[in-house]
């Protein structure tokens, strides 16, 4: 049999944040793959590839994949598994050659975006799909139109990324065994409703956030009448725990302290919340940047704010009308001052000032 080699040598350098383009009707089922590195949950697309999905579901229900391994990876490119030969350590020379030529090609319209699950093929044999599949760790646009995408990762992309970084031999075969230990099928849960997504703008003023740091607490109140989208985003990040573990990464005495960048999190950003990483349209106002004002950081693009925020230490007229004011410090300005006085290397604190937790509460009586 031909040695199975996916044509995946050219990889995109960037990590795509988008998900696989959904079908017009939502997939009803999910497949759960438990591995000794963690659990991967897959949404399945029966409308796009009914035969591939039906065969995959049957194997999941029958436990076909239990004992098989993710045997081949390309770092931050793809991970490949599903070969029945991988159950047997004595067949290492045949890994990648089992479970093929069982399915004919189906629709190839879905893109190979980050998290896409597609059928493995023998090069030049479009009807050679079977039990083997691969998962895209990053966008792989060079594969679009060549393989049948039949699902996407709904949970566990951190596990997929970890597997993709394991050491390999010169055949791209993983040198550490990554075994699928259990499989299950379940109904697809309803989409998660993000907190504050349905809260009227005027009611956002009824909430406050307490920022707990290793130097003390800071309590914030909000100004949705000036910047409702920014207030909503901040409250969502705080309620979901996305700011927990971030640091105040920039300190400029008599100017601002800045924090909240997702790149400073102690743990990876949860894949399911990537929709919250979209830039916000500016909501500039005539509210001045005086001491204690909470405002949103951005780059050169006025509509480029995403996650990072700053608290003003002294009046800053140069910021007025150029950055979005959306809140104020209600209590804890002494903590703000304490953070502004930490030793820095340039503008970066020498010792991290870390947010241990943000707590959202409703103001009593509102």
Protein Blocks (a to p, Z undefined) as FASTA:
>chain_A
ZZddddfkbccfbdcfbdcdddfbdcfbdcddddfkbccdddddfklmmmlmmmmmmmmm
nommgopacfbdcehibccehiaklmpmklmmmgoiaoiakbccddfkbccdehiacddd
dehiaklgcfbccddfbdcfklgokaccfbdcfbhklmmmmmmmpccdfkopafbdcddf
bdcddddddddddehklgcfklmmmpccddddfkbccdddddfklmmmlmmmmmmmmmno
mmgopacfbdcehiaccehiaklpfbdcdfklmmmmpccdddddfbdcdehiacddddfb
lklcfkbccddfbdcfklgopaccfbdcfbhklmmmmmmmpccehjacfbacddfbdcdd
ddehZZ
